[in-house]
Amino acid sequence: MRIGLIAMSGIRVRDAELLRLGLTLPGFVERSKIIASLPSLGLLTLAGQTPPDCDVEYIEVEGIAGLAELPNGFDLVGISSYSAQIDEAYELAARYKAKGIPSVLGGPHVTSLPDEASAYCSSVVVGEGEACWSDLVRDFRRGRLAERYDSASADYDLAE
């Protein structure tokens, strides 16, 4: 089984009204470049929790506007995103889902609005993915991927 873990990286300021008013957040973009250059610890932790017989690839995507070809060859794709990149994460998840590749969305925005996110993907993770990742992978292997995994109701048995 091949799993792609995709982090939506980069910082975007999309509020045209604030930009029109001259609010450019001095120093924010420079600091955000450093922060955005760091890998997604959450996804890397999930990669470490994935059973050793699975092939996992970690990918960072900074914007999908120029992404004509999806990173491919995956049986399952997990995507993590903050609110600033959520529209692109939704589009990416929907593109995988349309190709018949189950996509899972997680991250702070998805945790806040799981019903919104579920319209674009096969499954959503609410809360900390580490608590339910083993259940998700197990369910996927059994052909029973749930529509929602919630760390608040996970049994935290990561040894299974």
Sequence and secondary structure as in RCSB ss.txt:
>XXXX:A:sequence
MRIGLIAMSGIRVRDAELLRLGLTLPGFVERSKIIASLPSLGLLTLAGQTPPDCDVEYIEVEGIAGLAELPNGFD
LVGISSYSAQIDEAYELAARYKAKGIPSVLGGPHVTSLPDEASAYCSSVVVGEGEACWSDLVRDFRRGRLAERYD
SASADYDLAE
>XXXX:A:secstr
 EEEEEEE S     HHHHHTT   TTHHHHHHHHHTS  HHHHHHHHHS TTSEEEEEEES STT  S     S
EEEEE  GGGHHHHHHHHHHHHHTT  EEEESHHHHH HHHHHTTSSEEEES GGGTHHHHHHHHHTT   SEEE
GGG    TT 
